[in-house]
Amino acid sequence: MTPFQEALYDFCLENRAEAYMAWDREEYRENEKVVRWALEQLNEAGEPWAGLADRVEYGLNAMRSIQCRAMFLSGLWAGQALSRA
């Protein structure tokens, strides 16, 4: 992303994302519980599973970040396209 897009993305995350998350908050929390439980099970199983849990959590966080950025840029593109129409 360009520096301007990055700044706009950060602003939206800090000021608007939480309001839009409210629509799906319960589903989000339910899925988060399932993932947290699975990671705890891996951690409690000891090695090599505990290390796997850390890698899975890191990967899930990275994927979420990439998805959020892609959705943001898609929305930004749509807004720009509509403003030109």
HTML snippet that shows the backbone in 3Dmol.js (N, CA, C, O; Angstrom):
<script src="https://3Dmol.org/build/3Dmol-min.js"></script>
<div id="view" style="width:600px;height:400px;position:relative"></div>
<script>
const pdb = `
ATOM      1  N   MET A   1       0.841  -1.177   0.000  1.00  0.00           N
ATOM      2  CA  MET A   1       0.000   0.000   0.000  1.00  0.00           C
ATOM      3  C   MET A   1       0.886   1.240   0.000  1.00  0.00           C
ATOM      4  O   MET A   1       2.015   1.222   0.489  1.00  0.00           O
ATOM      5  N   THR A   2       0.355   2.292  -0.550  1.00  0.00           N
ATOM      6  CA  THR A   2       1.087   3.555  -0.517  1.00  0.00           C
ATOM      7  C   THR A   2       1.035   4.117   0.909  1.00  0.00           C
ATOM      8  O   THR A   2       0.194   3.695   1.703  1.00  0.00           O
ATOM      9  N   PRO A   3       1.919   5.060   1.242  1.00  0.00           N
ATOM     10  CA  PRO A   3       1.872   5.658   2.580  1.00  0.00           C
ATOM     11  C   PRO A   3       0.512   6.299   2.893  1.00  0.00           C
ATOM     12  O   PRO A   3       0.033   6.222   4.025  1.00  0.00           O
ATOM     13  N   PHE A   4      -0.105   6.928   1.890  1.00  0.00           N
ATOM     14  CA  PHE A   4      -1.423   7.530   2.095  1.00  0.00           C
ATOM     15  C   PHE A   4      -2.461   6.452   2.406  1.00  0.00           C
ATOM     16  O   PHE A   4      -3.261   6.607   3.329  1.00  0.00           O
ATOM     17  N   GLN A   5      -2.448   5.360   1.637  1.00  0.00           N
ATOM     18  CA  GLN A   5      -3.392   4.269   1.875  1.00  0.00           C
ATOM     19  C   GLN A   5      -3.162   3.650   3.250  1.00  0.00           C
ATOM     20  O   GLN A   5      -4.115   3.301   3.948  1.00  0.00           O
ATOM     21  N   GLU A   6      -1.910   3.517   3.630  1.00  0.00           N
ATOM     22  CA  GLU A   6      -1.569   2.967   4.948  1.00  0.00           C
ATOM     23  C   GLU A   6      -2.117   3.854   6.062  1.00  0.00           C
ATOM     24  O   GLU A   6      -2.673   3.352   7.039  1.00  0.00           O
ATOM     25  N   ALA A   7      -1.962   5.169   5.920  1.00  0.00           N
ATOM     26  CA  ALA A   7      -2.478   6.106   6.924  1.00  0.00           C
ATOM     27  C   ALA A   7      -4.001   6.054   6.993  1.00  0.00           C
ATOM     28  O   ALA A   7      -4.577   6.083   8.080  1.00  0.00           O
ATOM     29  N   LEU A   8      -4.643   5.979   5.847  1.00  0.00           N
ATOM     30  CA  LEU A   8      -6.102   5.888   5.792  1.00  0.00           C
ATOM     31  C   LEU A   8      -6.583   4.572   6.403  1.00  0.00           C
ATOM     32  O   LEU A   8      -7.576   4.548   7.130  1.00  0.00           O
ATOM     33  N   TYR A   9      -5.886   3.491   6.110  1.00  0.00           N
ATOM     34  CA  TYR A   9      -6.201   2.180   6.673  1.00  0.00           C
ATOM     35  C   TYR A   9      -6.104   2.214   8.199  1.00  0.00           C
ATOM     36  O   TYR A   9      -7.008   1.746   8.891  1.00  0.00           O
ATOM     37  N   ASP A  10      -5.009   2.766   8.722  1.00  0.00           N
ATOM     38  CA  ASP A  10      -4.828   2.866  10.174  1.00  0.00           C
ATOM     39  C   ASP A  10      -5.942   3.701  10.811  1.00  0.00           C
ATOM     40  O   ASP A  10      -6.464   3.355  11.870  1.00  0.00           O
ATOM     41  N   PHE A  11      -6.295   4.803  10.148  1.00  0.00           N
ATOM     42  CA  PHE A  11      -7.374   5.660  10.655  1.00  0.00           C
ATOM     43  C   PHE A  11      -8.685   4.887  10.725  1.00  0.00           C
ATOM     44  O   PHE A  11      -9.397   4.958  11.726  1.00  0.00           O
ATOM     45  N   CYS A  12      -9.003   4.150   9.666  1.00  0.00           N
ATOM     46  CA  CYS A  12     -10.252   3.376   9.644  1.00  0.00           C
ATOM     47  C   CYS A  12     -10.260   2.299  10.712  1.00  0.00           C
ATOM     48  O   CYS A  12     -11.279   2.078  11.364  1.00  0.00           O
ATOM     49  N   LEU A  13      -9.126   1.626  10.896  1.00  0.00           N
ATOM     50  CA  LEU A  13      -9.049   0.599  11.937  1.00  0.00           C
ATOM     51  C   LEU A  13      -9.306   1.190  13.317  1.00  0.00           C
ATOM     52  O   LEU A  13     -10.004   0.593  14.136  1.00  0.00           O
ATOM     53  N   GLU A  14      -8.742   2.358  13.568  1.00  0.00           N
ATOM     54  CA  GLU A  14      -8.858   2.984  14.878  1.00  0.00           C
ATOM     55  C   GLU A  14     -10.221   3.623  15.112  1.00  0.00           C
ATOM     56  O   GLU A  14     -10.671   3.706  16.255  1.00  0.00           O
ATOM     57  N   ASN A  15     -10.892   4.080  14.040  1.00  0.00           N
ATOM     58  CA  ASN A  15     -12.096   4.875  14.218  1.00  0.00           C
ATOM     59  C   ASN A  15     -13.389   4.257  13.701  1.00  0.00           C
ATOM     60  O   ASN A  15     -14.464   4.659  14.147  1.00  0.00           O
ATOM     61  N   ARG A  16     -13.332   3.288  12.769  1.00  0.00           N
ATOM     62  CA  ARG A  16     -14.564   2.775  12.191  1.00  0.00           C
ATOM     63  C   ARG A  16     -14.719   1.266  12.232  1.00  0.00           C
ATOM     64  O   ARG A  16     -15.845   0.770  12.286  1.00  0.00           O
ATOM     65  N   ALA A  17     -13.629   0.528  12.208  1.00  0.00           N
ATOM     66  CA  ALA A  17     -13.711  -0.926  12.086  1.00  0.00           C
ATOM     67  C   ALA A  17     -14.536  -1.553  13.204  1.00  0.00           C
ATOM     68  O   ALA A  17     -15.314  -2.472  12.952  1.00  0.00           O
ATOM     69  N   GLU A  18     -14.380  -1.080  14.411  1.00  0.00           N
ATOM     70  CA  GLU A  18     -15.101  -1.655  15.549  1.00  0.00           C
ATOM     71  C   GLU A  18     -16.610  -1.513  15.382  1.00  0.00           C
ATOM     72  O   GLU A  18     -17.360  -2.418  15.746  1.00  0.00           O
ATOM     73  N   ALA A  19     -17.056  -0.395  14.839  1.00  0.00           N
ATOM     74  CA  ALA A  19     -18.495  -0.186  14.631  1.00  0.00           C
ATOM     75  C   ALA A  19     -19.049  -1.198  13.627  1.00  0.00           C
ATOM     76  O   ALA A  19     -20.155  -1.708  13.804  1.00  0.00           O
ATOM     77  N   TYR A  20     -18.291  -1.485  12.586  1.00  0.00           N
ATOM     78  CA  TYR A  20     -18.752  -2.450  11.584  1.00  0.00           C
ATOM     79  C   TYR A  20     -18.645  -3.882  12.090  1.00  0.00           C
ATOM     80  O   TYR A  20     -19.416  -4.744  11.668  1.00  0.00           O
ATOM     81  N   MET A  21     -17.706  -4.146  12.985  1.00  0.00           N
ATOM     82  CA  MET A  21     -17.572  -5.482  13.569  1.00  0.00           C
ATOM     83  C   MET A  21     -18.789  -5.826  14.420  1.00  0.00           C
ATOM     84  O   MET A  21     -19.083  -7.005  14.622  1.00  0.00           O
ATOM     85  N   ALA A  22     -19.496  -4.829  14.918  1.00  0.00           N
ATOM     86  CA  ALA A  22     -20.632  -5.067  15.798  1.00  0.00           C
ATOM     87  C   ALA A  22     -21.686  -5.944  15.136  1.00  0.00           C
ATOM     88  O   ALA A  22     -22.377  -6.696  15.824  1.00  0.00           O
ATOM     89  N   TRP A  23     -21.821  -5.866  13.833  1.00  0.00           N
ATOM     90  CA  TRP A  23     -22.822  -6.659  13.122  1.00  0.00           C
ATOM     91  C   TRP A  23     -22.568  -8.159  13.260  1.00  0.00           C
ATOM     92  O   TRP A  23     -23.511  -8.949  13.305  1.00  0.00           O
ATOM     93  N   ASP A  24     -21.300  -8.548  13.326  1.00  0.00           N
ATOM     94  CA  ASP A  24     -20.933  -9.958  13.376  1.00  0.00           C
ATOM     95  C   ASP A  24     -20.175 -10.321  14.656  1.00  0.00           C
ATOM     96  O   ASP A  24     -19.484 -11.339  14.705  1.00  0.00           O
ATOM     97  N   ARG A  25     -20.305  -9.503  15.665  1.00  0.00           N
ATOM     98  CA  ARG A  25     -19.498  -9.679  16.874  1.00  0.00           C
ATOM     99  C   ARG A  25     -19.709 -11.042  17.526  1.00  0.00           C
ATOM    100  O   ARG A  25     -18.732 -11.679  17.920  1.00  0.00           O
ATOM    101  N   GLU A  26     -20.947 -11.507  17.654  1.00  0.00           N
ATOM    102  CA  GLU A  26     -21.188 -12.780  18.322  1.00  0.00           C
ATOM    103  C   GLU A  26     -20.575 -13.944  17.538  1.00  0.00           C
ATOM    104  O   GLU A  26     -19.945 -14.823  18.124  1.00  0.00           O
ATOM    105  N   GLU A  27     -20.759 -13.948  16.233  1.00  0.00           N
ATOM    106  CA  GLU A  27     -20.160 -15.003  15.412  1.00  0.00           C
ATOM    107  C   GLU A  27     -18.637 -14.957  15.500  1.00  0.00           C
ATOM    108  O   GLU A  27     -17.985 -15.999  15.570  1.00  0.00           O
ATOM    109  N   TYR A  28     -18.079 -13.766  15.496  1.00  0.00           N
ATOM    110  CA  TYR A  28     -16.632 -13.605  15.616  1.00  0.00           C
ATOM    111  C   TYR A  28     -16.141 -14.199  16.934  1.00  0.00           C
ATOM    112  O   TYR A  28     -15.174 -14.959  16.957  1.00  0.00           O
ATOM    113  N   ARG A  29     -16.810 -13.850  18.026  1.00  0.00           N
ATOM    114  CA  ARG A  29     -16.392 -14.344  19.346  1.00  0.00           C
ATOM    115  C   ARG A  29     -16.513 -15.862  19.450  1.00  0.00           C
ATOM    116  O   ARG A  29     -15.656 -16.515  20.044  1.00  0.00           O
ATOM    117  N   GLU A  30     -17.579 -16.426  18.870  1.00  0.00           N
ATOM    118  CA  GLU A  30     -17.736 -17.884  18.900  1.00  0.00           C
ATOM    119  C   GLU A  30     -16.593 -18.575  18.167  1.00  0.00           C
ATOM    120  O   GLU A  30     -16.048 -19.567  18.651  1.00  0.00           O
ATOM    121  N   ASN A  31     -16.237 -18.055  17.015  1.00  0.00           N
ATOM    122  CA  ASN A  31     -15.141 -18.641  16.252  1.00  0.00           C
ATOM    123  C   ASN A  31     -13.795 -18.425  16.942  1.00  0.00           C
ATOM    124  O   ASN A  31     -12.916 -19.285  16.895  1.00  0.00           O
ATOM    125  N   GLU A  32     -13.648 -17.282  17.573  1.00  0.00           N
ATOM    126  CA  GLU A  32     -12.413 -17.020  18.301  1.00  0.00           C
ATOM    127  C   GLU A  32     -12.249 -18.016  19.451  1.00  0.00           C
ATOM    128  O   GLU A  32     -11.142 -18.488  19.711  1.00  0.00           O
ATOM    129  N   LYS A  33     -13.355 -18.337  20.142  1.00  0.00           N
ATOM    130  CA  LYS A  33     -13.303 -19.314  21.229  1.00  0.00           C
ATOM    131  C   LYS A  33     -12.844 -20.679  20.720  1.00  0.00           C
ATOM    132  O   LYS A  33     -12.032 -21.346  21.361  1.00  0.00           O
ATOM    133  N   VAL A  34     -13.369 -21.087  19.566  1.00  0.00           N
ATOM    134  CA  VAL A  34     -12.999 -22.385  18.992  1.00  0.00           C
ATOM    135  C   VAL A  34     -11.508 -22.413  18.666  1.00  0.00           C
ATOM    136  O   VAL A  34     -10.822 -23.390  18.968  1.00  0.00           O
ATOM    137  N   VAL A  35     -11.009 -21.352  18.056  1.00  0.00           N
ATOM    138  CA  VAL A  35      -9.598 -21.289  17.690  1.00  0.00           C
ATOM    139  C   VAL A  35      -8.730 -21.269  18.942  1.00  0.00           C
ATOM    140  O   VAL A  35      -7.729 -21.983  19.013  1.00  0.00           O
ATOM    141  N   ARG A  36      -9.101 -20.461  19.927  1.00  0.00           N
ATOM    142  CA  ARG A  36      -8.321 -20.393  21.171  1.00  0.00           C
ATOM    143  C   ARG A  36      -8.283 -21.753  21.867  1.00  0.00           C
ATOM    144  O   ARG A  36      -7.239 -22.169  22.369  1.00  0.00           O
ATOM    145  N   TRP A  37      -9.422 -22.444  21.894  1.00  0.00           N
ATOM    146  CA  TRP A  37      -9.481 -23.763  22.514  1.00  0.00           C
ATOM    147  C   TRP A  37      -8.543 -24.729  21.800  1.00  0.00           C
ATOM    148  O   TRP A  37      -7.804 -25.474  22.444  1.00  0.00           O
ATOM    149  N   ALA A  38      -8.574 -24.715  20.465  1.00  0.00           N
ATOM    150  CA  ALA A  38      -7.710 -25.616  19.690  1.00  0.00           C
ATOM    151  C   ALA A  38      -6.236 -25.309  19.947  1.00  0.00           C
ATOM    152  O   ALA A  38      -5.427 -26.225  20.093  1.00  0.00           O
ATOM    153  N   LEU A  39      -5.884 -24.024  20.003  1.00  0.00           N
ATOM    154  CA  LEU A  39      -4.496 -23.654  20.274  1.00  0.00           C
ATOM    155  C   LEU A  39      -4.075 -24.077  21.682  1.00  0.00           C
ATOM    156  O   LEU A  39      -2.947 -24.525  21.888  1.00  0.00           O
ATOM    157  N   GLU A  40      -4.979 -23.935  22.642  1.00  0.00           N
ATOM    158  CA  GLU A  40      -4.670 -24.378  24.005  1.00  0.00           C
ATOM    159  C   GLU A  40      -4.432 -25.886  24.049  1.00  0.00           C
ATOM    160  O   GLU A  40      -3.533 -26.356  24.746  1.00  0.00           O
ATOM    161  N   GLN A  41      -5.239 -26.642  23.303  1.00  0.00           N
ATOM    162  CA  GLN A  41      -5.071 -28.088  23.258  1.00  0.00           C
ATOM    163  C   GLN A  41      -3.705 -28.458  22.684  1.00  0.00           C
ATOM    164  O   GLN A  41      -3.034 -29.361  23.184  1.00  0.00           O
ATOM    165  N   LEU A  42      -3.305 -27.754  21.634  1.00  0.00           N
ATOM    166  CA  LEU A  42      -1.985 -28.007  21.053  1.00  0.00           C
ATOM    167  C   LEU A  42      -0.876 -27.666  22.044  1.00  0.00           C
ATOM    168  O   LEU A  42       0.090 -28.416  22.183  1.00  0.00           O
ATOM    169  N   ASN A  43      -1.017 -26.539  22.728  1.00  0.00           N
ATOM    170  CA  ASN A  43      -0.005 -26.134  23.715  1.00  0.00           C
ATOM    171  C   ASN A  43       0.096 -27.137  24.858  1.00  0.00           C
ATOM    172  O   ASN A  43       1.194 -27.465  25.308  1.00  0.00           O
ATOM    173  N   GLU A  44      -1.044 -27.619  25.323  1.00  0.00           N
ATOM    174  CA  GLU A  44      -1.054 -28.567  26.433  1.00  0.00           C
ATOM    175  C   GLU A  44      -0.499 -29.929  26.030  1.00  0.00           C
ATOM    176  O   GLU A  44      -0.047 -30.690  26.885  1.00  0.00           O
ATOM    177  N   ALA A  45      -0.529 -30.239  24.751  1.00  0.00           N
ATOM    178  CA  ALA A  45      -0.035 -31.532  24.275  1.00  0.00           C
ATOM    179  C   ALA A  45       1.488 -31.600  24.323  1.00  0.00           C
ATOM    180  O   ALA A  45       2.065 -32.675  24.160  1.00  0.00           O
ATOM    181  N   GLY A  46       2.132 -30.480  24.541  1.00  0.00           N
ATOM    182  CA  GLY A  46       3.596 -30.457  24.609  1.00  0.00           C
ATOM    183  C   GLY A  46       4.218 -30.468  23.219  1.00  0.00           C
ATOM    184  O   GLY A  46       3.534 -30.345  22.203  1.00  0.00           O
ATOM    185  N   GLU A  47       5.540 -30.622  23.212  1.00  0.00           N
ATOM    186  CA  GLU A  47       6.261 -30.608  21.934  1.00  0.00           C
ATOM    187  C   GLU A  47       6.013 -31.894  21.172  1.00  0.00           C
ATOM    188  O   GLU A  47       5.882 -32.952  21.789  1.00  0.00           O
ATOM    189  N   PRO A  48       5.946 -31.839  19.872  1.00  0.00           N
ATOM    190  CA  PRO A  48       6.170 -30.695  18.980  1.00  0.00           C
ATOM    191  C   PRO A  48       4.923 -29.852  18.756  1.00  0.00           C
ATOM    192  O   PRO A  48       4.957 -28.873  18.011  1.00  0.00           O
ATOM    193  N   TRP A  49       3.816 -30.232  19.405  1.00  0.00           N
ATOM    194  CA  TRP A  49       2.550 -29.552  19.142  1.00  0.00           C
ATOM    195  C   TRP A  49       2.507 -28.125  19.664  1.00  0.00           C
ATOM    196  O   TRP A  49       1.865 -27.272  19.052  1.00  0.00           O
ATOM    197  N   ALA A  50       3.163 -27.845  20.762  1.00  0.00           N
ATOM    198  CA  ALA A  50       3.151 -26.486  21.303  1.00  0.00           C
ATOM    199  C   ALA A  50       3.791 -25.508  20.317  1.00  0.00           C
ATOM    200  O   ALA A  50       3.293 -24.398  20.126  1.00  0.00           O
ATOM    201  N   GLY A  51       4.888 -25.920  19.695  1.00  0.00           N
ATOM    202  CA  GLY A  51       5.517 -25.072  18.681  1.00  0.00           C
ATOM    203  C   GLY A  51       4.613 -24.885  17.476  1.00  0.00           C
ATOM    204  O   GLY A  51       4.576 -23.816  16.866  1.00  0.00           O
ATOM    205  N   LEU A  52       3.890 -25.937  17.146  1.00  0.00           N
ATOM    206  CA  LEU A  52       2.940 -25.852  16.034  1.00  0.00           C
ATOM    207  C   LEU A  52       1.843 -24.841  16.354  1.00  0.00           C
ATOM    208  O   LEU A  52       1.425 -24.086  15.477  1.00  0.00           O
ATOM    209  N   ALA A  53       1.375 -24.820  17.598  1.00  0.00           N
ATOM    210  CA  ALA A  53       0.338 -23.867  17.996  1.00  0.00           C
ATOM    211  C   ALA A  53       0.810 -22.432  17.781  1.00  0.00           C
ATOM    212  O   ALA A  53       0.050 -21.593  17.298  1.00  0.00           O
ATOM    213  N   ASP A  54       2.056 -22.151  18.136  1.00  0.00           N
ATOM    214  CA  ASP A  54       2.598 -20.804  17.933  1.00  0.00           C
ATOM    215  C   ASP A  54       2.641 -20.442  16.457  1.00  0.00           C
ATOM    216  O   ASP A  54       2.306 -19.319  16.079  1.00  0.00           O
ATOM    217  N   ARG A  55       3.051 -21.387  15.626  1.00  0.00           N
ATOM    218  CA  ARG A  55       3.125 -21.121  14.187  1.00  0.00           C
ATOM    219  C   ARG A  55       1.737 -20.940  13.579  1.00  0.00           C
ATOM    220  O   ARG A  55       1.544 -20.096  12.704  1.00  0.00           O
ATOM    221  N   VAL A  56       0.775 -21.728  14.042  1.00  0.00           N
ATOM    222  CA  VAL A  56      -0.600 -21.591  13.548  1.00  0.00           C
ATOM    223  C   VAL A  56      -1.152 -20.224  13.934  1.00  0.00           C
ATOM    224  O   VAL A  56      -1.758 -19.539  13.109  1.00  0.00           O
ATOM    225  N   GLU A  57      -0.944 -19.829  15.182  1.00  0.00           N
ATOM    226  CA  GLU A  57      -1.447 -18.531  15.627  1.00  0.00           C
ATOM    227  C   GLU A  57      -0.807 -17.390  14.826  1.00  0.00           C
ATOM    228  O   GLU A  57      -1.492 -16.452  14.418  1.00  0.00           O
ATOM    229  N   TYR A  58       0.477 -17.475  14.610  1.00  0.00           N
ATOM    230  CA  TYR A  58       1.172 -16.454  13.819  1.00  0.00           C
ATOM    231  C   TYR A  58       0.595 -16.411  12.404  1.00  0.00           C
ATOM    232  O   TYR A  58       0.322 -15.337  11.869  1.00  0.00           O
ATOM    233  N   GLY A  59       0.413 -17.581  11.809  1.00  0.00           N
ATOM    234  CA  GLY A  59      -0.129 -17.651  10.450  1.00  0.00           C
ATOM    235  C   GLY A  59      -1.539 -17.104  10.358  1.00  0.00           C
ATOM    236  O   GLY A  59      -1.870 -16.402   9.402  1.00  0.00           O
ATOM    237  N   LEU A  60      -2.373 -17.414  11.337  1.00  0.00           N
ATOM    238  CA  LEU A  60      -3.743 -16.897  11.341  1.00  0.00           C
ATOM    239  C   LEU A  60      -3.750 -15.379  11.457  1.00  0.00           C
ATOM    240  O   LEU A  60      -4.529 -14.708  10.780  1.00  0.00           O
ATOM    241  N   ASN A  61      -2.891 -14.837  12.305  1.00  0.00           N
ATOM    242  CA  ASN A  61      -2.803 -13.375  12.448  1.00  0.00           C
ATOM    243  C   ASN A  61      -2.319 -12.723  11.159  1.00  0.00           C
ATOM    244  O   ASN A  61      -2.841 -11.684  10.754  1.00  0.00           O
ATOM    245  N   ALA A  62      -1.330 -13.324  10.518  1.00  0.00           N
ATOM    246  CA  ALA A  62      -0.820 -12.775   9.254  1.00  0.00           C
ATOM    247  C   ALA A  62      -1.900 -12.820   8.182  1.00  0.00           C
ATOM    248  O   ALA A  62      -2.079 -11.858   7.435  1.00  0.00           O
ATOM    249  N   MET A  63      -2.622 -13.939   8.107  1.00  0.00           N
ATOM    250  CA  MET A  63      -3.693 -14.054   7.121  1.00  0.00           C
ATOM    251  C   MET A  63      -4.788 -13.022   7.360  1.00  0.00           C
ATOM    252  O   MET A  63      -5.304 -12.431   6.411  1.00  0.00           O
ATOM    253  N   ARG A  64      -5.142 -12.805   8.617  1.00  0.00           N
ATOM    254  CA  ARG A  64      -6.171 -11.826   8.945  1.00  0.00           C
ATOM    255  C   ARG A  64      -5.737 -10.424   8.521  1.00  0.00           C
ATOM    256  O   ARG A  64      -6.532  -9.658   7.976  1.00  0.00           O
ATOM    257  N   SER A  65      -4.489 -10.103   8.772  1.00  0.00           N
ATOM    258  CA  SER A  65      -3.972  -8.793   8.389  1.00  0.00           C
ATOM    259  C   SER A  65      -4.033  -8.608   6.876  1.00  0.00           C
ATOM    260  O   SER A  65      -4.445  -7.554   6.392  1.00  0.00           O
ATOM    261  N   ILE A  66      -3.622  -9.628   6.134  1.00  0.00           N
ATOM    262  CA  ILE A  66      -3.655  -9.559   4.669  1.00  0.00           C
ATOM    263  C   ILE A  66      -5.091  -9.404   4.174  1.00  0.00           C
ATOM    264  O   ILE A  66      -5.353  -8.610   3.270  1.00  0.00           O
ATOM    265  N   GLN A  67      -6.025 -10.159   4.763  1.00  0.00           N
ATOM    266  CA  GLN A  67      -7.427 -10.063   4.364  1.00  0.00           C
ATOM    267  C   GLN A  67      -7.994  -8.674   4.667  1.00  0.00           C
ATOM    268  O   GLN A  67      -8.722  -8.107   3.852  1.00  0.00           O
ATOM    269  N   CYS A  68      -7.664  -8.136   5.822  1.00  0.00           N
ATOM    270  CA  CYS A  68      -8.165  -6.805   6.183  1.00  0.00           C
ATOM    271  C   CYS A  68      -7.657  -5.749   5.216  1.00  0.00           C
ATOM    272  O   CYS A  68      -8.410  -4.872   4.793  1.00  0.00           O
ATOM    273  N   ARG A  69      -6.398  -5.832   4.873  1.00  0.00           N
ATOM    274  CA  ARG A  69      -5.831  -4.863   3.927  1.00  0.00           C
ATOM    275  C   ARG A  69      -6.488  -4.996   2.551  1.00  0.00           C
ATOM    276  O   ARG A  69      -6.785  -3.993   1.904  1.00  0.00           O
ATOM    277  N   ALA A  70      -6.710  -6.217   2.113  1.00  0.00           N
ATOM    278  CA  ALA A  70      -7.345  -6.438   0.809  1.00  0.00           C
ATOM    279  C   ALA A  70      -8.777  -5.901   0.803  1.00  0.00           C
ATOM    280  O   ALA A  70      -9.205  -5.277  -0.168  1.00  0.00           O
ATOM    281  N   MET A  71      -9.514  -6.145   1.886  1.00  0.00           N
ATOM    282  CA  MET A  71     -10.887  -5.636   1.963  1.00  0.00           C
ATOM    283  C   MET A  71     -10.899  -4.112   1.995  1.00  0.00           C
ATOM    284  O   MET A  71     -11.740  -3.478   1.357  1.00  0.00           O
ATOM    285  N   PHE A  72      -9.973  -3.537   2.730  1.00  0.00           N
ATOM    286  CA  PHE A  72      -9.888  -2.085   2.795  1.00  0.00           C
ATOM    287  C   PHE A  72      -9.617  -1.500   1.412  1.00  0.00           C
ATOM    288  O   PHE A  72     -10.293  -0.564   0.984  1.00  0.00           O
ATOM    289  N   LEU A  73      -8.622  -2.057   0.713  1.00  0.00           N
ATOM    290  CA  LEU A  73      -8.294  -1.547  -0.611  1.00  0.00           C
ATOM    291  C   LEU A  73      -9.438  -1.757  -1.599  1.00  0.00           C
ATOM    292  O   LEU A  73      -9.656  -0.923  -2.479  1.00  0.00           O
ATOM    293  N   SER A  74     -10.164  -2.854  -1.463  1.00  0.00           N
ATOM    294  CA  SER A  74     -11.332  -3.084  -2.320  1.00  0.00           C
ATOM    295  C   SER A  74     -12.398  -2.031  -2.072  1.00  0.00           C
ATOM    296  O   SER A  74     -12.975  -1.486  -3.013  1.00  0.00           O
ATOM    297  N   GLY A  75     -12.659  -1.747  -0.804  1.00  0.00           N
ATOM    298  CA  GLY A  75     -13.639  -0.717  -0.470  1.00  0.00           C
ATOM    299  C   GLY A  75     -13.205   0.661  -0.934  1.00  0.00           C
ATOM    300  O   GLY A  75     -14.020   1.446  -1.419  1.00  0.00           O
ATOM    301  N   LEU A  76     -11.927   0.953  -0.788  1.00  0.00           N
ATOM    302  CA  LEU A  76     -11.395   2.232  -1.244  1.00  0.00           C
ATOM    303  C   LEU A  76     -11.538   2.356  -2.760  1.00  0.00           C
ATOM    304  O   LEU A  76     -11.924   3.407  -3.272  1.00  0.00           O
ATOM    305  N   TRP A  77     -11.227   1.282  -3.466  1.00  0.00           N
ATOM    306  CA  TRP A  77     -11.359   1.283  -4.926  1.00  0.00           C
ATOM    307  C   TRP A  77     -12.816   1.496  -5.325  1.00  0.00           C
ATOM    308  O   TRP A  77     -13.105   2.280  -6.229  1.00  0.00           O
ATOM    309  N   ALA A  78     -13.734   0.803  -4.654  1.00  0.00           N
ATOM    310  CA  ALA A  78     -15.165   0.946  -4.978  1.00  0.00           C
ATOM    311  C   ALA A  78     -15.621   2.376  -4.740  1.00  0.00           C
ATOM    312  O   ALA A  78     -16.356   2.940  -5.551  1.00  0.00           O
ATOM    313  N   GLY A  79     -15.188   2.967  -3.630  1.00  0.00           N
ATOM    314  CA  GLY A  79     -15.564   4.352  -3.340  1.00  0.00           C
ATOM    315  C   GLY A  79     -15.031   5.319  -4.385  1.00  0.00           C
ATOM    316  O   GLY A  79     -15.724   6.250  -4.794  1.00  0.00           O
ATOM    317  N   GLN A  80     -13.803   5.093  -4.809  1.00  0.00           N
ATOM    318  CA  GLN A  80     -13.227   5.947  -5.852  1.00  0.00           C
ATOM    319  C   GLN A  80     -13.951   5.765  -7.177  1.00  0.00           C
ATOM    320  O   GLN A  80     -14.181   6.741  -7.892  1.00  0.00           O
ATOM    321  N   ALA A  81     -14.310   4.542  -7.513  1.00  0.00           N
ATOM    322  CA  ALA A  81     -15.018   4.278  -8.757  1.00  0.00           C
ATOM    323  C   ALA A  81     -16.393   4.936  -8.735  1.00  0.00           C
ATOM    324  O   ALA A  81     -16.820   5.512  -9.735  1.00  0.00           O
ATOM    325  N   LEU A  82     -17.080   4.855  -7.617  1.00  0.00           N
ATOM    326  CA  LEU A  82     -18.393   5.479  -7.506  1.00  0.00           C
ATOM    327  C   LEU A  82     -18.322   6.995  -7.570  1.00  0.00           C
ATOM    328  O   LEU A  82     -19.227   7.638  -8.103  1.00  0.00           O
ATOM    329  N   SER A  83     -17.260   7.570  -7.035  1.00  0.00           N
ATOM    330  CA  SER A  83     -17.139   9.030  -7.061  1.00  0.00           C
ATOM    331  C   SER A  83     -16.872   9.533  -8.474  1.00  0.00           C
ATOM    332  O   SER A  83     -17.146  10.695  -8.775  1.00  0.00           O
ATOM    333  N   ARG A  84     -16.343   8.677  -9.344  1.00  0.00           N
ATOM    334  CA  ARG A  84     -16.089   9.078 -10.733  1.00  0.00           C
ATOM    335  C   ARG A  84     -17.304   8.850 -11.617  1.00  0.00           C
ATOM    336  O   ARG A  84     -17.374   9.392 -12.720  1.00  0.00           O
ATOM    337  N   ALA A  85     -18.258   8.061 -11.155  1.00  0.00           N
ATOM    338  CA  ALA A  85     -19.431   7.709 -11.979  1.00  0.00           C
ATOM    339  C   ALA A  85     -20.426   8.843 -12.046  1.00  0.00           C
ATOM    340  O   ALA A  85     -21.465   8.715 -12.694  1.00  0.00           O
TER     341      ALA A  85
END
`;
const viewer = $3Dmol.createViewer("view");
viewer.addModel(pdb, "pdb");
viewer.setStyle({}, {cartoon: {color: "spectrum"}});
viewer.zoomTo();
viewer.render();
</script>
